[in-house]
């Protein structure tokens, strides 16, 4: 299959979702023809490098990894289209993607696993249902998982993110120092890379596309990562334009500050709903 095969969910009314099978990366989500996700103009679609933007799937590692690529292998391997896009009785459209262990994944992470990723495109919502299964008879494994969502915004300095007040966060811009968030809304005016812990199940981002609000609802994702490389670190990335940082914000639902421990024969499920308000 070509490096950049894509699958399109089309709900009608110019509401679509496009998934690149390289990493099962959601590369476009349009609601009434308005793009909600940021993809860098310099993103590479070579079937090797992770795609810079959209919603890369981080598994089984978050951050740098001794045994393999940063953020794990899920975002750089070809996924299977388990179930082709199908219209449900509700009018919504569903597709299912999956990966399982291969020689390549076992060379970095020597465990059997199966991961399914179900997407449902609704009128103003995108639903993500994820299941990780451990088919082993006797081996337990642990992992991190995160949806590295890049939201498209007109000016990140005007966005406010709710639902973080009182949460502790790891500040990766300050050598991993831990702080508590005092603000009722978080704003971004500098290089930001924070792992907020034990966050509530809902966040709202204001002033996304067309001045609207984006609601993020999450289940079994106890962490929320907020990231923007700002001008200093935009220059460090060959696949990200030096001037693109004002037009994106990453608000990422994940299970990363502590790992998921998955016993033999058991499954872990998590989900996210994005809603344009």
TAMOGI-V626295 format. One record per pair of residues at least 12 apart in sequence whose C-alpha atoms are under 6 Angstrom apart, sorted by the first residue. I is the first residue (numbers start at 0). J is the second residue. D is the distance in Angstrom with one decimal. If there is no record, write none. Layout:
# TAMOGI-V626295
i=[I & I]
j=[J & J]
d=[D & D]
This chain:
# TAMOGI-V626295
i=[2 & 4 & 4 & 5 & 5 & 5 & 6 & 8 & 12 & 13 & 13 & 14 & 14 & 14 & 15 & 15 & 16 & 20 & 20 & 21 & 21 & 21 & 22 & 22 & 22 & 22 & 22 & 23 & 24 & 24 & 25 & 25 & 26 & 35 & 36 & 36 & 36 & 36 & 37 & 37 & 37 & 37 & 37 & 38 & 38 & 39 & 39 & 39 & 41 & 41 & 42 & 47 & 49 & 49 & 52 & 53 & 54 & 54 & 55 & 55 & 56 & 56 & 57 & 57 & 57 & 58 & 58 & 58 & 58 & 59 & 59 & 59 & 59 & 60 & 61 & 66 & 67 & 78 & 78 & 79 & 79 & 80 & 81 & 81 & 82 & 82 & 91 & 91 & 92 & 92 & 93 & 93 & 94 & 94 & 95 & 95 & 96 & 96 & 97 & 97 & 97 & 98 & 99 & 99 & 100 & 112 & 112 & 113 & 113 & 114 & 114 & 115 & 115 & 116 & 116 & 123 & 123 & 124 & 124 & 125 & 125 & 126 & 126 & 127 & 127 & 128 & 129 & 129 & 129 & 130 & 130 & 131 & 131 & 132 & 132 & 133 & 133 & 133 & 134 & 135 & 136 & 137 & 138 & 139 & 139 & 139 & 140 & 140 & 141 & 141 & 141 & 141 & 142 & 142 & 143 & 143 & 143 & 144 & 144 & 145 & 145 & 146 & 146 & 147 & 148 & 148 & 148 & 149 & 149 & 150 & 150 & 151 & 151 & 152 & 152 & 152 & 152 & 153 & 154 & 154 & 155 & 156 & 156 & 158 & 158 & 159 & 159 & 159 & 159 & 159 & 160 & 160 & 160 & 160 & 161 & 161 & 161 & 162 & 164 & 164 & 164 & 164 & 165 & 165 & 165 & 166 & 166 & 167 & 167 & 167 & 168 & 168 & 168 & 169 & 169 & 170 & 171 & 171 & 189 & 190 & 190 & 190 & 191 & 191 & 192 & 192 & 193 & 193 & 194 & 194 & 195 & 195 & 195 & 196 & 197 & 197 & 198 & 198 & 200 & 200 & 201 & 201 & 202 & 202 & 212 & 213 & 213 & 213 & 214 & 214 & 215 & 215 & 216 & 216 & 217 & 217 & 218 & 218 & 219 & 220 & 220 & 220 & 221 & 222 & 222 & 223 & 223 & 224 & 224 & 225 & 225 & 226 & 227 & 229]
j=[46 & 19 & 20 & 18 & 19 & 20 & 18 & 84 & 31 & 31 & 32 & 29 & 30 & 31 & 28 & 29 & 28 & 77 & 78 & 46 & 76 & 77 & 73 & 74 & 75 & 76 & 77 & 78 & 54 & 55 & 53 & 54 & 53 & 151 & 53 & 149 & 150 & 151 & 52 & 53 & 149 & 150 & 151 & 52 & 53 & 51 & 52 & 239 & 238 & 239 & 238 & 75 & 74 & 75 & 149 & 149 & 147 & 148 & 74 & 147 & 74 & 146 & 70 & 144 & 145 & 71 & 73 & 143 & 144 & 71 & 142 & 143 & 144 & 143 & 143 & 107 & 107 & 97 & 98 & 96 & 97 & 96 & 95 & 96 & 94 & 95 & 120 & 121 & 119 & 120 & 118 & 119 & 117 & 118 & 116 & 117 & 115 & 116 & 114 & 115 & 116 & 114 & 112 & 113 & 112 & 132 & 133 & 131 & 132 & 130 & 131 & 129 & 130 & 128 & 129 & 274 & 275 & 273 & 274 & 272 & 273 & 271 & 272 & 270 & 271 & 270 & 268 & 269 & 270 & 267 & 268 & 266 & 267 & 265 & 266 & 263 & 264 & 265 & 264 & 263 & 263 & 263 & 263 & 261 & 262 & 263 & 260 & 261 & 258 & 259 & 260 & 261 & 258 & 259 & 254 & 255 & 258 & 253 & 254 & 252 & 253 & 251 & 252 & 251 & 249 & 250 & 251 & 248 & 249 & 247 & 248 & 246 & 247 & 207 & 208 & 246 & 247 & 246 & 245 & 246 & 245 & 187 & 188 & 205 & 206 & 184 & 185 & 186 & 204 & 205 & 184 & 185 & 203 & 204 & 184 & 202 & 203 & 202 & 180 & 181 & 182 & 183 & 179 & 180 & 181 & 179 & 180 & 179 & 195 & 196 & 194 & 195 & 196 & 193 & 194 & 193 & 192 & 193 & 229 & 227 & 228 & 229 & 226 & 227 & 225 & 226 & 224 & 225 & 223 & 224 & 222 & 223 & 224 & 222 & 221 & 222 & 221 & 222 & 216 & 217 & 215 & 216 & 214 & 215 & 276 & 274 & 275 & 276 & 273 & 274 & 272 & 273 & 271 & 272 & 270 & 271 & 269 & 270 & 269 & 252 & 253 & 254 & 254 & 253 & 254 & 251 & 252 & 250 & 251 & 249 & 250 & 249 & 248 & 244]
d=[4.2 & 5.9 & 5.8 & 5.4 & 4.3 & 5.8 & 5.2 & 5.9 & 6.0 & 4.8 & 4.8 & 5.2 & 4.5 & 5.2 & 5.8 & 5.2 & 4.4 & 5.6 & 5.3 & 5.9 & 5.8 & 4.6 & 5.6 & 3.8 & 4.9 & 5.3 & 5.7 & 5.8 & 5.5 & 5.0 & 5.4 & 5.1 & 4.4 & 5.5 & 5.4 & 5.8 & 4.6 & 4.7 & 5.6 & 5.7 & 5.4 & 5.4 & 4.3 & 4.0 & 5.5 & 5.9 & 6.0 & 5.6 & 4.7 & 5.4 & 5.0 & 6.0 & 5.8 & 5.3 & 5.6 & 5.4 & 5.3 & 4.4 & 5.7 & 5.3 & 5.1 & 5.2 & 5.3 & 5.4 & 5.0 & 5.1 & 5.4 & 5.9 & 4.8 & 5.3 & 4.8 & 5.1 & 6.0 & 5.0 & 5.8 & 5.3 & 5.7 & 5.7 & 5.4 & 5.5 & 5.2 & 4.7 & 5.2 & 5.0 & 5.4 & 4.8 & 5.7 & 4.9 & 5.6 & 5.2 & 5.6 & 4.4 & 5.9 & 5.5 & 5.6 & 4.4 & 5.8 & 5.0 & 5.5 & 4.4 & 6.0 & 5.4 & 5.5 & 4.4 & 5.7 & 5.7 & 5.0 & 5.8 & 5.1 & 5.7 & 4.5 & 5.7 & 5.3 & 5.8 & 4.7 & 5.8 & 5.5 & 5.4 & 4.3 & 5.7 & 5.2 & 5.9 & 4.5 & 5.3 & 5.1 & 4.5 & 5.5 & 5.3 & 5.9 & 5.6 & 4.4 & 5.4 & 5.2 & 6.0 & 4.3 & 5.5 & 5.3 & 5.7 & 5.1 & 5.1 & 5.5 & 5.6 & 5.8 & 5.7 & 4.6 & 5.5 & 5.9 & 5.4 & 5.9 & 5.3 & 4.3 & 5.9 & 5.2 & 5.3 & 5.6 & 5.0 & 5.2 & 5.6 & 5.3 & 5.7 & 3.8 & 5.5 & 5.6 & 4.9 & 5.5 & 6.0 & 5.4 & 5.7 & 4.5 & 5.5 & 5.4 & 5.8 & 4.8 & 4.5 & 5.3 & 4.9 & 5.3 & 5.3 & 5.1 & 5.5 & 5.0 & 5.6 & 5.7 & 5.1 & 5.2 & 5.6 & 5.5 & 5.1 & 5.6 & 5.2 & 5.3 & 5.0 & 5.7 & 4.6 & 4.8 & 5.2 & 5.3 & 5.1 & 5.2 & 5.4 & 5.4 & 5.0 & 6.0 & 5.2 & 5.8 & 5.7 & 5.5 & 4.2 & 5.9 & 5.8 & 5.2 & 4.1 & 5.8 & 5.5 & 5.0 & 4.7 & 5.4 & 5.9 & 5.9 & 5.8 & 5.1 & 4.7 & 5.1 & 5.2 & 5.8 & 4.5 & 5.5 & 5.3 & 6.0 & 4.5 & 5.6 & 5.1 & 6.0 & 4.7 & 4.9 & 5.7 & 5.8 & 5.8 & 5.5 & 5.1 & 5.5 & 4.5 & 5.9 & 5.2 & 5.2 & 5.7 & 4.8 & 5.9 & 5.7 & 5.0 & 5.8 & 4.9 & 5.5 & 5.1 & 5.7 & 4.3 & 5.5 & 5.2 & 4.9 & 5.7 & 4.7 & 5.0 & 5.7 & 5.1 & 5.6 & 5.4 & 4.8 & 5.7 & 4.9 & 5.6 & 4.9 & 5.0 & 5.8 & 5.5]
